Amino acid sequence: MAEIATQRRAPDSLMLYGFWYRAMESGALTRNRLHKAMVLEIPLVLGRDLQGKPFALQDACPHRGMPLSCGQFDGQQIECSYHGWKFDAHSGQCRLIPSLTADQELKFDRIYAGAYACEEHDNYVWVFLPDPLPPGAGFTKAAEPATSAPRVPTFSNKYQIAHLTAELPCSVDHGIIGLMDPAHGPFVHQAWWWRSRHSIHEKQKNFEPIPLGFRMSAHTPSSNSAPYKLLRMYAEAEAITTTIDFVLPNQRYETIQAGKYWFASLTTVTPVTRDHCRVDVVACWNLFRWMPFSAGLLKFVFGKFVEQDRRTMELQSEGLKHDPHLMLIDDADRPAKWYFALKAAHLEAKRTGQEMRHPMSGPVTLKWRS
């Protein structure tokens, strides 16, 4: 008998700290002004210095909590609009307290606004969000993360790139399990140029554990979608393989390779608040580079899918308002079960200081109809 599991939201585990998150599109982060963002319910202020390098601080002055985004920025330092305290844009270190007199020896260089490691690539600014400090604890110099921000994998020097973003009216958990759900496609993503519910057939895929996640092993693309049929005309059918990875906290990688041609994407679902998240998709490819407007066409296709998912999440949120018992069934919902188990294992490893115990003991074959 297929396994059925009930699931309720666990509020304390919705937010995962100690990871990189996409905070803002690169094009939206203009010079000579401060920008506000919210990630993991942390208000951020972002900007660019005189050289164009991005920075991110917690959007609150450590003095009296005034949002730093209300202040002035000269390309190097942010001045709080309440009392004129100045902070280095990258380190958050306090540089000036105007109210101090000459005989007052407060060592203000020991005062920090909350600064976060910041990187920019693939059309996005990423911010590393460490574990929150205890209540009432002040900020110190930000520690450097052990790893760099994730990137879209690329397989040649020349390629095209496109991205899109959409807000989802749901928790990050529902956003992510919707992202990895293999059974909703024929019902949510219907289009004459993609597929219809009449194309449903049985599928069998192999999965394997990877660090902090799982992989749908390399396989021949689905036969019931028009773009893959077009791809078969572009390259040898037997040479086409697709690999899909999910990695904590929120990253879905998809790679399609057909000989020297390839397509890769990195989709993330970023928690903004407990009941609101944002999906960001970045794709790189060297397929059909000769085709005019290929980037615009790809954004149209992805945009259509994301809008269909957004509308579905909007409707689902109506049903979730009363916190109903939810169901996860095998095999189509097994990736969702792995996601929740990975989160639990990660949080337990952080709590105990021991090595994370992966919920998958080895390769698994799943079957479903879609």
C-alpha positions as CSV (number, residue, x, y, z in Angstrom):
1,M,0.0,0.0,0.0
2,A,1.3,3.5,-0.9
3,E,2.5,5.4,2.2
4,I,0.4,8.4,3.2
5,A,1.8,11.0,5.6
6,T,0.1,14.0,7.2
7,Q,2.0,17.2,7.5
8,R,1.5,20.4,9.5
9,R,3.7,23.5,9.1
10,A,6.5,23.7,11.7
11,P,6.9,27.4,12.1
12,D,10.3,27.2,13.9
13,S,11.8,25.3,10.9
14,L,10.5,27.5,8.1
15,M,13.6,29.7,8.0
16,L,17.1,28.2,7.5
17,Y,20.0,30.3,8.4
18,G,23.7,30.0,7.5
19,F,23.0,30.0,3.8
20,W,23.3,32.4,0.8
21,Y,20.0,33.9,-0.5
22,R,19.2,35.9,-3.5
23,A,18.3,39.4,-2.2
24,M,17.7,41.6,-5.2
25,E,18.0,41.7,-9.0
26,S,21.3,43.3,-10.1
27,G,19.5,45.7,-12.4
28,A,17.3,47.0,-9.6
29,L,20.3,47.9,-7.4
30,T,21.2,51.3,-8.8
31,R,24.0,53.6,-7.6
32,N,23.6,56.7,-5.5
33,R,20.6,55.5,-3.6
34,L,19.7,53.0,-0.9
35,H,17.3,50.1,-1.5
36,K,15.2,48.1,0.9
37,A,14.7,44.3,0.9
38,M,13.3,41.6,3.2
39,V,14.8,38.1,3.4
40,L,14.0,35.6,6.2
41,E,11.9,38.4,7.9
42,I,15.2,40.4,8.2
43,P,14.9,44.0,6.9
44,L,17.9,44.8,4.7
45,V,19.3,47.9,3.2
46,L,21.4,47.4,0.0
47,G,23.4,49.7,-2.2
48,R,26.5,50.1,-4.3
49,D,29.7,51.8,-3.4
50,L,31.7,54.2,-5.6
51,Q,33.2,51.3,-7.5
52,G,29.7,49.7,-8.0
53,K,30.3,46.9,-5.5
54,P,27.2,45.9,-3.7
55,F,26.8,45.8,0.1
56,A,24.0,44.8,2.5
57,L,23.3,45.9,6.1
58,Q,20.4,45.2,8.5
59,D,18.1,48.1,8.0
60,A,18.2,49.4,11.6
61,C,20.6,51.8,13.3
62,P,22.1,50.1,16.4
63,H,21.5,53.3,18.3
64,R,17.7,53.7,18.3
65,G,16.5,51.4,15.5
66,M,15.9,54.0,12.9
67,P,15.9,52.4,9.4
68,L,19.3,53.2,7.8
69,S,17.5,53.2,4.4
70,C,16.0,56.6,5.5
71,G,19.5,58.1,5.8
72,Q,22.1,59.5,3.4
73,F,24.8,57.6,1.5
74,D,27.9,59.2,0.0
75,G,29.2,56.1,-1.8
76,Q,31.2,54.9,1.2
77,Q,29.3,55.5,4.4
78,I,25.6,55.5,5.5
79,E,24.5,58.4,7.7
80,C,21.5,57.7,10.0
81,S,18.8,60.3,9.6
82,Y,18.0,60.4,13.3
83,H,21.3,61.4,15.0
84,G,23.8,61.4,12.1
85,W,25.7,58.3,13.1
86,K,27.8,57.1,10.2
87,F,28.6,53.5,9.3
88,D,30.9,51.9,6.8
89,A,28.7,50.5,4.0
90,H,30.5,47.1,3.8
91,S,31.7,46.3,7.4
92,G,28.9,48.2,9.2
93,Q,31.6,49.7,11.5
94,C,30.6,53.0,13.1
95,R,32.8,55.9,11.9
96,L,31.2,58.9,13.5
97,I,28.9,59.9,16.4
98,P,28.3,63.7,16.0
99,S,26.9,64.2,19.5
100,L,30.2,63.1,21.2
101,T,32.2,66.0,22.7
102,A,36.0,66.1,22.6
103,D,36.4,64.8,26.2
104,Q,34.1,61.9,25.8
105,E,36.1,58.8,25.0
106,L,33.5,56.4,23.7
107,K,35.2,53.9,21.4
108,F,32.6,54.0,18.7
109,D,34.7,52.0,16.3
110,R,33.6,49.0,18.4
111,I,30.0,49.6,17.4
112,Y,28.6,47.9,14.3
113,A,25.5,48.0,12.3
114,G,24.6,44.5,11.2
115,A,26.6,43.8,8.0
116,Y,26.2,40.7,5.7
117,A,28.5,39.2,3.2
118,C,27.4,40.1,-0.3
119,E,28.2,38.8,-3.8
120,E,26.9,39.6,-7.2
121,H,26.7,37.3,-10.3
122,D,24.2,35.8,-12.7
123,N,22.0,39.0,-12.6
124,Y,21.5,38.8,-8.8
125,V,22.9,40.1,-5.6
126,W,23.3,37.4,-3.0
127,V,23.4,37.9,0.8
128,F,24.7,35.4,3.4
129,L,22.5,35.3,6.4
130,P,24.1,33.6,9.5
131,D,22.3,32.3,12.5
132,P,20.5,35.1,14.4
133,L,22.2,36.5,17.5
134,P,20.6,36.1,20.9
135,P,18.0,38.8,21.7
136,G,19.7,42.0,22.9
137,A,23.1,41.0,21.6
138,G,24.9,43.7,19.6
139,F,26.5,43.2,16.2
140,T,30.3,42.8,15.7
141,K,32.3,42.5,12.6
142,A,30.6,40.0,10.2
143,A,32.3,36.6,9.8
144,E,33.2,35.5,6.3
145,P,31.1,32.6,5.0
146,A,32.9,29.3,4.3
147,T,31.6,29.1,0.8
148,S,30.8,31.4,-2.1
149,A,27.3,32.1,-3.3
150,P,25.8,29.5,-5.7
151,R,26.1,30.0,-9.4
152,V,24.3,28.7,-12.5
153,P,26.6,25.9,-14.0
154,T,27.9,26.8,-17.4
155,F,29.7,24.5,-19.9
156,S,31.2,26.9,-22.5
157,N,32.6,30.4,-22.6
158,K,29.9,31.9,-24.8
159,Y,26.3,31.6,-23.8
160,Q,23.1,33.6,-23.3
161,I,21.5,34.4,-19.9
162,A,18.0,35.4,-18.8
163,H,16.2,35.7,-15.5
164,L,12.8,36.4,-14.1
165,T,11.2,36.8,-10.6
166,A,7.7,36.4,-9.1
167,E,6.2,36.8,-5.7
168,L,4.3,33.9,-4.2
169,P,1.6,34.3,-1.5
170,C,2.7,31.2,0.5
171,S,5.3,29.9,2.9
172,V,8.7,28.9,1.5
173,D,7.9,25.3,2.2
174,H,4.8,25.3,0.0
175,G,6.8,27.2,-2.6
176,I,9.6,24.7,-2.7
177,I,7.5,21.5,-2.7
178,G,5.4,23.0,-5.5
179,L,8.7,23.6,-7.3
180,M,9.7,19.9,-7.1
181,D,6.3,18.4,-7.5
182,P,6.3,16.2,-10.6
183,A,2.6,15.5,-10.8
184,H,1.0,19.0,-11.1
185,G,2.4,19.7,-14.6
186,P,-0.5,18.4,-16.8
187,F,-3.0,20.2,-14.7
188,V,-1.3,23.6,-14.0
189,H,1.1,24.0,-16.9
190,Q,-1.2,23.3,-19.9
191,A,-0.4,25.0,-23.2
192,W,-0.6,23.9,-26.8
193,W,3.1,24.3,-27.2
194,W,4.0,22.4,-24.1
195,R,1.6,19.6,-23.1
196,S,-2.0,18.7,-22.0
197,R,-3.5,16.5,-19.5
198,H,-4.2,14.0,-22.3
199,S,-0.4,13.3,-22.5
200,I,-0.2,11.8,-19.0
201,H,1.7,8.6,-18.9
202,E,3.7,6.6,-16.4
203,K,7.3,7.7,-15.7
204,Q,10.1,6.1,-13.8
205,K,13.1,8.1,-12.5
206,N,16.2,7.3,-10.5
207,F,17.2,9.5,-7.5
208,E,20.4,9.6,-5.5
209,P,21.5,11.5,-2.4
210,I,24.0,14.4,-2.7
211,P,25.3,16.7,0.0
212,L,22.4,18.7,1.5
213,G,20.1,17.4,-1.2
214,F,19.1,14.8,-3.8
215,R,19.5,14.4,-7.5
216,M,17.2,13.1,-10.2
217,S,19.9,11.1,-12.0
218,A,20.7,11.9,-15.7
219,H,17.9,10.7,-17.9
220,T,16.3,11.1,-21.3
221,P,14.0,14.1,-21.3
222,S,10.2,13.7,-21.2
223,S,8.6,12.7,-24.5
224,N,5.3,14.5,-24.0
225,S,6.5,18.2,-24.3
226,A,7.0,20.1,-27.5
227,P,10.3,21.9,-26.6
228,Y,12.0,18.6,-26.0
229,K,10.7,17.3,-29.4
230,L,12.2,20.4,-31.0
231,L,15.5,19.7,-29.1
232,R,15.6,16.3,-30.6
233,M,15.5,17.9,-34.0
234,Y,18.5,20.1,-33.0
235,A,20.7,17.3,-31.6
236,E,20.9,13.5,-31.5
237,A,18.1,12.2,-29.4
238,E,20.3,9.6,-27.7
239,A,22.7,12.4,-26.7
240,I,20.1,14.4,-24.7
241,T,20.2,14.0,-20.9
242,T,18.6,16.0,-18.1
243,T,19.8,16.2,-14.5
244,I,17.8,17.9,-11.7
245,D,19.3,18.6,-8.3
246,F,17.7,20.0,-5.2
247,V,20.0,21.4,-2.5
248,L,19.2,23.1,0.8
249,P,18.0,25.6,1.6
250,N,16.1,26.4,-1.6
251,Q,18.0,25.6,-4.8
252,R,16.8,23.7,-7.8
253,Y,19.4,23.1,-10.6
254,E,18.4,21.7,-14.0
255,T,20.9,20.8,-16.6
256,I,20.2,19.6,-20.1
257,Q,23.1,18.5,-22.3
258,A,23.0,17.4,-25.9
259,G,26.6,16.9,-27.1
260,K,28.2,20.4,-27.3
261,Y,24.9,22.1,-26.6
262,W,23.5,22.7,-23.1
263,F,21.0,24.5,-21.0
264,A,21.3,25.1,-17.3
265,S,19.1,26.9,-14.7
266,L,19.1,27.7,-11.0
267,T,15.8,28.4,-9.5
268,T,15.5,29.6,-5.9
269,V,12.5,30.1,-3.6
270,T,13.4,32.8,-1.0
271,P,11.5,33.2,2.2
272,V,10.5,36.9,2.6
273,T,8.2,36.4,5.6
274,R,6.5,33.2,7.0
275,D,3.6,33.4,4.6
276,H,5.3,35.1,1.6
277,C,8.2,34.0,-0.6
278,R,9.8,34.9,-4.0
279,V,10.8,32.6,-6.8
280,D,13.8,33.7,-8.9
281,V,14.9,31.8,-12.1
282,V,18.2,32.3,-13.9
283,A,18.9,30.3,-17.1
284,C,22.0,30.1,-19.2
285,W,22.3,28.2,-22.5
286,N,24.2,27.9,-25.8
287,L,21.3,26.3,-27.6
288,F,19.6,28.2,-30.5
289,R,22.1,31.1,-30.1
290,W,21.4,31.9,-33.8
291,M,17.7,32.4,-33.1
292,P,16.7,36.0,-32.8
293,F,14.9,37.0,-29.6
294,S,15.7,33.6,-28.0
295,A,16.2,35.2,-24.6
296,G,12.9,36.9,-24.8
297,L,11.2,33.7,-25.9
298,L,12.7,31.8,-23.0
299,K,11.6,34.4,-20.6
300,F,8.1,34.2,-22.0
301,V,8.0,30.4,-21.5
302,F,9.4,30.5,-18.0
303,G,7.2,33.5,-17.2
304,K,4.1,31.6,-18.3
305,F,5.1,28.7,-16.0
306,V,5.9,30.9,-13.0
307,E,2.7,32.8,-13.4
308,Q,0.7,29.5,-13.5
309,D,2.5,28.4,-10.3
310,R,1.9,31.8,-8.7
311,R,-1.8,31.7,-9.4
312,T,-2.0,28.1,-8.1
313,M,-0.2,29.2,-4.8
314,E,-2.6,32.1,-4.6
315,L,-5.6,29.8,-4.7
316,Q,-4.0,27.2,-2.4
317,S,-3.4,29.9,0.2
318,E,-7.2,30.3,0.6
319,G,-7.4,26.7,1.6
320,L,-4.3,26.9,3.9
321,K,-5.7,29.8,6.0
322,H,-7.4,27.4,8.3
323,D,-4.3,25.2,8.8
324,P,-5.7,21.9,7.5
325,H,-4.1,18.6,7.8
326,L,-2.1,17.9,4.6
327,M,-1.2,14.7,2.9
328,L,2.0,13.4,1.2
329,I,1.8,10.2,-0.8
330,D,4.3,8.0,-2.4
331,D,5.9,8.1,-5.0
332,A,5.1,11.5,-6.5
333,D,5.4,13.2,-3.1
334,R,8.6,11.5,-2.0
335,P,10.8,14.5,-3.0
336,A,8.7,16.7,-0.7
337,K,9.2,14.2,2.1
338,W,13.0,14.2,1.5
339,Y,12.9,18.0,1.6
340,F,11.3,18.1,5.0
341,A,13.6,15.3,6.2
342,L,16.6,17.2,5.0
343,K,15.6,20.3,6.8
344,A,15.0,18.3,10.0
345,A,18.4,16.6,9.7
346,H,20.2,19.8,9.0
347,L,18.6,21.5,12.1
348,E,19.4,18.5,14.3
349,A,23.0,18.5,13.1
350,K,23.3,22.2,14.0
351,R,21.7,21.5,17.4
352,T,24.0,18.6,18.3
353,G,27.1,19.7,16.5
354,Q,27.3,16.2,14.9
355,E,27.5,15.4,11.2
356,M,24.2,15.6,9.3
357,R,22.5,12.3,8.8
358,H,21.2,12.2,5.3
359,P,17.6,10.9,5.0
360,M,18.4,8.9,1.9
361,S,20.4,5.8,2.5
362,G,21.2,5.3,-1.2
363,P,19.7,5.4,-4.8
364,V,15.9,5.1,-5.1
365,T,13.6,4.5,-8.1
366,L,10.3,6.3,-8.1
367,K,7.3,5.9,-10.4
368,W,4.3,8.2,-11.0
369,R,2.0,9.3,-13.8
370,S,2.3,12.8,-15.2
